[in-house]
């Protein structure tokens, strides 16, 4: 009797191989800093912007497509030059998004996509610019988000159970969310301890919160995909789909951690 191929096993293998290829490149760029990290952020943002345009069926509207593709990269570059220049660029980006939303239809989704990508891109560059510990902070953040994704995927597939938000993201389960958040907490603590921060316990709690926010970001992108009627944002990363599918949770987590640092006066609680 012929056995049917294990689709889930093949999907997991593709995910692992993709991670083995991409993770060293990402970690190397984070460690190296300027200009490699900024180049990575710019390239990732541009690819994600292109996927957003395709999902939103926006490619026929060339001006708005250029805004979504070039806008976040330009805003990020402006913040590298200086905060005042970056603020002007960010304001211009927001105004373009407002005009797009007033136009309605696909143009509205295009405008939202520009801001959706620009804010995390700028925040990531801001987090990394600290010469002494910016690279360690970003590595901690990436480690927590990646651990969340892996744990949520593994526990959700292993235990199943009630759906987290069946109308928004049918594949998400409460077991996956719980596993992801718990592991994120342990990884946040473990990395904090390894890095010698002032309070690894606080880093562990922040890790769990960051993991929860990351999962919320994943669901938010699922809502958009269901709204536009696509399963994956693209096809560039085997086992994951598109670039947006891979970074959706990271986008939300970057903004969350950046917000916490900003509200705390420029330093992550428990870091020093």
C-alpha positions, 0 to 999 in steps of 0.5 A, spaced: 500 500 500 502 506 497 503 511 503 501 518 502 507 523 503 507 527 510 506 534 508 507 536 515 514 533 515 516 536 509 514 543 511 518 542 517 524 540 514 523 546 509 523 551 515 529 548 518 533 548 512 531 556 511 533 557 518 540 554 517 541 559 511 538 565 513 539 565 521 547 566 520 546 572 515 541 575 520 546 574 526 552 576 522 549 583 520 546 584 527 553 583 530 557 587 524 552 593 525 553 599 520 552 599 514 550 591 514 545 592 519 541 598 515 542 594 509 539 588 511 533 592 514 532 596 507 533 590 503 528 586 508 523 592 508 523 593 500 522 585 499 516 585 504 513 592 501 513 588 494 509 582 497 504 587 501 503 591 494 502 584 491 497 582 496 493 588 496 493 588 488 497 594 488 502 593 483 497 597 478 498 603 481 505 605 480 506 611 484 503 608 491 507 602 489 513 606 489 511 609 496 510 602 499 517 600 497 521 606 497 518 610 503 520 605 509 527 605 506 527 612 505 525 613 512 530 609 515 535 612 511 533 619 514 533 617 521 540 614 520 542 621 518 539 625 524 533 624 528 530 631 525 531 629 518 527 622 520 522 626 523 520 630 517 521 623 513 516 620 517 511 625 517 511 625 510 510 618 510 504 618 514 501 624 510 502 619 504 498 614 508 493 618 510 492 620 502 492 613 500 487 611 506 482 617 503 482 614 496 480 607 499 480 601 496 487 598 494 490 604 495 488 604 502 491 598 504 498 600 500 498 606 505 497 602 511 503 597 508 508 603 508 507 605 515 506 598 517 513 597 515 516 603 516 515 604 524 519 597 525 524 599 520 526 605 524 525 602 530 530 596 529 535 601 526 534 606 533 535 599 537 541 597 534 545 604 534 547 604 541 555 602 540 556 599 547 550 594 547 545 595 541 547 589 538 546 585 544 539 588 545 537 586 538 540 579 538 536 578 545 530 581 541 531 576 535 532 570 540 526 571 544 521 572 537 525 566 534 524 562 540 516 564 540 515 562 533 519 555 534 515 553 540 508 556 538 509 551 532 512 545 535 507 545 541 501 547 536 502 541 532 504 537 537 498 538 542 493 542 538 486 543 542 482 549 541 483 554 536 485 561 539 482 566 533 478 561 528 475 567 524 482 571 524 487 565 524 485 558 523 491 555 524 493 558 531 491 554 537 491 556 545 496 551 546 501 554 541 500 561 544 502 558 551 508 554 549 510 560 545 510 565 551 512 560 556 519 558 552 519 566 550 520 567 558 525 562 559 529 564 553 529 572 555 531 570 562 537 565 559 539 570 554 539 576 559 543 571 564 548 569 559 549 577 557 550 579 564 544 584 565 542 587 571 536 583 572 535 576 568 528 575 571 525 582 569 528 580 562 524 573 562 518 577 564 519 582 558 521 576 554 514 573 555 510 579 554 514 580 547 513 573 545 505 574 546 506 581 542 509 577 537 504 572 536 499 578 536 503 580 530 502 574 527 495 574 527 494 581 525 498 579 518 493 573 518 487 578 518 490 582 512 491 575 508 484 573 509 482 580 507 485 580 501 484 572 500 491 569 500 494 564 504 502 566 504 504 573 502 509 570 498 514 564 496 521 567 497 522 563 503 521 555 503 517 553 509 515 560 511 512 563 504 514 570 504 518 575 507 512 578 511 510 571 513 517 570 516 517 577 520 510 579 521 511 577 529 518 580 529 515 587 526 510 587 532 515 585 537 520 590 535 515 596 536 513 593 543 520 593 545 522 600 542 516 603 546 518 600 552 525 602 552 522 609 550 517 609 556 523 607 560 527 613 559 532 610 553 534 603 557 530 596 557 528 595 564 533 590 567 538 591 562 543 595 566 
